[in-house]
Amino acid sequence: MPETSPPRIEDVRDAATRLAGHAVQTPLLRSDAIDAATKARIFFKAECLQVTGSFKFRGAYNRLSALSEKEREAGIVAFSSGNHAQGVARAALLLGMPAAIVMPRDAPPLKVERTRADGAEIIFYDRITGPREEIAAALAAERGAILVPSFDDPHIVAGQGTAGLESAAQLAAFGLAADAIIACCGGGGLASGLALALPEAALWLAEPAGYDDAGESLRTGTIVPVTHAGPTLCDALQTFRIAPLTYDIMSRAGARGVAVSDADVAQAMRTAFTELKVVVEPGGAAALAALLSGKIDVEGQVVLATLSGGNVDPALFAKVLTS
């Protein structure tokens, strides 16, 4: 697809073909206790079990595998707090191309270590004051490399949408279809891809409090940035502005957003561990947090919710479990 064209369902299907044999077809998980608490049938897409521990590998591999041989030789530059970094680093390793990742200095050490272990060069910046997009763009221009954003790219969105295609097929095996989707949302790449793959389902976005710009943008009808950035457990969702690409897709889907607190997220992480038997990072637990805190009424519905990542530092996870 042309890089300036919005992705279509056909592009999501093409992405699924590229990803076959490389990405994991992650399971749908469910819990009687969570169903009872929400009075709904909730199915969790466990992307915490994906290659590199998050859905980001889907979009990264789809984007990089679409590059020409000449572009692959030049290498790529990306910017990420960790999950996109890991997805890009692994995809670059598999495809034999150099990768440089611009990462915040306060990125979780586990994510930094995993990114470096796959051979990527890491350039650190300050998350609050450093313009990561500008840093990465300048580096890409200097090296003649391809810039690979984490969500503002049609190939990235199409790759993330493959999680939706899988989910639809898995639900169909039970004779079901999703009435609603609840997606953890930073820049909206995953939510946009799910909207393309499951257009009949209502779309909800779960964002960390203080970083709920996607929901506010959709509510007001124009893209608004984060204005009062502060600390949050959800490092993976600390995006300061969604892109026109993802905004347009989510807007056409009629998406709505809710904000979840750190306390909501911590409870969701504990519930995912005790009820679903999986390790989920804070940002990856935002959709479950929105459900458990009652911020979205899904009574009587079949719901697809994302567990979008599992890359949490052991010390933080232990603290959350015992608090």
N, C-alpha and C positions, 0 to 999 in steps of 0.2 A: 504494500500500500504506500502511496506517497506520504512523506513525512508530515506534510501539512494538512492531510485529509483526516477527518475524525474517523475513528475505527468503527467498523460495522460487525455484525454477528459473523459474517463470513471471515473477517480477520481473526476473530476469536477461534473459529474452527481451524484456520490455517495455523494459528499459534499452537493449538492442541496437537497438530501433526508434528510441528517442529519439536515440541516438548516430549513427545512419546519416547519412552526409554531413558529419559533424562530426569524429568520431574517425577515425584511420587504421587500416585493417586491416593490422596489422603482420605481417611475414613470419616464418616459421619458418626458422631458420638451422641448419646442421649442418656438421660437419667430420670427415673421415675420421680425422684425427690424434686428435681428442678421443674419437671412438668407439673407436679402438684402445686409447687410454689407459684408458678406463673399461670396456672389453669390453661395451659396450652401444650402443644406438642412441639418441643424444641429439638432441633437437630443442629449439632455443632460441627462445622467444617474444621477439622483439626489440622490447620496449616502450621501449627507448632511442630508437627511431625514431618514437615516438608524438608527437602534438601536445604541445608544451611539453617534450618530451624524457623523459616518463615515463608510466607507466600511470595516474597520479593524475588526468589529465584525464578519464578515463572516469567515475570516480566523481563528480568535481566537476560535470561537465556534467549527469550524470543527476540529481544532487541539486538543482542550481539550476534545471534545466528543469522540475522537478516543483513549484516554488513558484508560488503564485498571483500575480496582478498586484499586489495590495496588498503582499504579502511582498517582491516584487521591488523595489517603490518604496522600501521601508524599507532595503533593502540587506542585506549579509551580513558576518559577521565569522568569520574562520578563524584557526587557529594551526598553524604549520608551520615546519620547518627549511628548506623550500625547494620540494620537488616538489609537495606539496599546495598550497602557496602559489601556485605558477605555474599549476597546473591550475585553481584557483578563480579566480585573476585573469583568465585567458583566458576561462573560461566566463562570468564576470560581464561581461566586455567584449563577448562575442558576444551575450549576452542583455540588455545595456543596463542593468545595475544597479551601484550602488556597492559596493565591496569594501574592507574593512580587514583586514590580515593581521598577526597577532602573530608575530614571527619572532625567533629567538635572535640575540644580538649577534655570535656567531661563525659565523653562517650563511655558506656560501660566497658571495663577492661576486657571482659569476655568477648565482646563484639570486636574490639580492636585486635585481640589476639587471634581470633578466628579469621579475620580479614587478612591479617599479615601472614597467617599460616598458609593461605592459598596463593601467596606470592605477590599480593598487591603492595604497591608503594603507598604509604599513608602520609598525608600532609594535614597537620592539625590547624584548627582555627578556633576563635572564641565564639561560642554559640550565640551570645547575646549581642555582641558588637561587630562580629565579623560577617560580611556579606558573602556567604558561602557560594552563591550562584556566581557572583563576580569573580571570586577567587578561582573557582573551577573553570569558568569560561576563559579567563586569562591564561590559565595553565594549559588548557586545551589548545588555544590559539598559538601559544608559544611552541608547543610540541607538534602541532599539526595533527592532534588526536581528535577523536570523536567524543563529544560531550554526551553523557548518558544520564539524563535526569531521572529522579525517582518516581515521578508520576506524570510529568508534563510531556508525554510522548505517546503517539498512537500505538506503537508496538508494545510499549510497557503496559498500557491499559488493556490491550488485546490479550497479552500474556496473563495478566491477573484474572481476566475474565474466564480463563480455562478452569479456574476453581469453581465458577458458577456452572459451566457445562457439566463438570463431573458431579456436582451436587444435584443438578436436575435429574441426571441419569440415576443417581443413587436413590433419590426420593421416588422416582418413577418405579424402581424395583419394588418399593413398598406400596405402590399404587397411589402415591401422594404427589402433590405439587405444592410449592411454597406459596403461602398467602403473603408473607412478609419476609424481608431480609433485614438483619441488623448487622452492619459492618463497622468494625473498628476503622476510624477515619483520621488520617493525617492530611495528606494532600488529595485524597479521593481517588487514587488510582485503582485500588481494590473495589471500592464502592461503585465506581464507574464501570469497571469490567463486569461486576455482578449484574449491574443494571442492563448491560447489553445482553448478557447470557440468560437472564430471567426477567424479561420485560413486563410480565404480567403481575409480578410481586410488588407490593408496596416496599419502598426503600427507606430505611432509617439509618442515620449516621450516629455513632457513639464516639464522642470526642472528650478529651480531658478538660475540666473546668479551666478557664483562662485561655484555652486554645481551641475554643469552639467556633472558630471563624467560618468553617464550612456551613454549619447550620445557620449562623447569623447571615451569611451571604445569601443563602437560599431563602431565608425568611424575608430579607429586605429587597431581594431582586437585583443585587449588584455585589460584586466581589469586595469584601471588606477584610483588611488584614487584622492580625492579632495586634492589639494596642497595649495590653497590660501583661506582657510576658512575665512569668514567674516560675517558681519551681513546680515540678510535677513528677510523679513516679513514672509517667508514661513518656519516656525519652523517645520512643519510636514514633510518637504522634505529635512531636513539637514542631509542627509546620506553621510558618507565619503567614502564608497566603496560598490559597488554592489557585490553580491555573484556569484560564478560560476554557481549556479543553475539558478538564474534569468538571468544572462548574456547569458547562453547557449540557454535558451528558446527565449529570445528577439533576439539574433543573428540569430537563425534559422528562426525567423519570418521576418528577414530583417528590423528590427526596426531602426528608425533614431530619433535623438533628436534635440531639440531646447532649447535655454535658454531665460528666460523671466526676466525682471527687476522688481524691487519693484513697479515702476510706472505702468508698464503693469498690474501687479497683482492687484493693487489698482483700476485701471480702470475697470478691470474684475469684481471685487467685487461689484463695483457700478452698473455695467451693469446687473449682476445677480440679484441684488436687484430690480432695476427699471424695467427690461424687463422680468425676469423669476419669480420675487416675492419670492426669496429665499435668506436666509442668508448663505453665503459661506465664509469659512476661507481663509486666503491667499494661503496656499498650495493647498487647494481644488479648487482654481480658476485658477491654472496655465494653464490648458488646454484651458479654455476660453481666458486667456490672450494671449496664442500663436495664437489663431484664430483672435482675435480683432487687434492684433499688426501686422498682416499680415506675420508672420514668417512661416506659412505653407499655401501653395496655395491649396485650396480645391474647387476651382470653378467647379461647375457642379456635385459635388459629394454628396452622402449621407454619413454623418459623425456622428459617435458616439463619444461624448466627455464626459469626466467624471467631475462631480462636486463632488470631492471625500470626502469632509468633511465640516462641518459647525460649528466647535467648535472654535469660535473666541470670545475673551474677548469683552464685550460690549463697553468699553472705546475705544479700538482700532477700533472696527467697526464704532462707531460714528465718530471718527477722520477721517477714510477713507471716509465715506459718505459725510463729510462736507469739505473735503480738495479740 
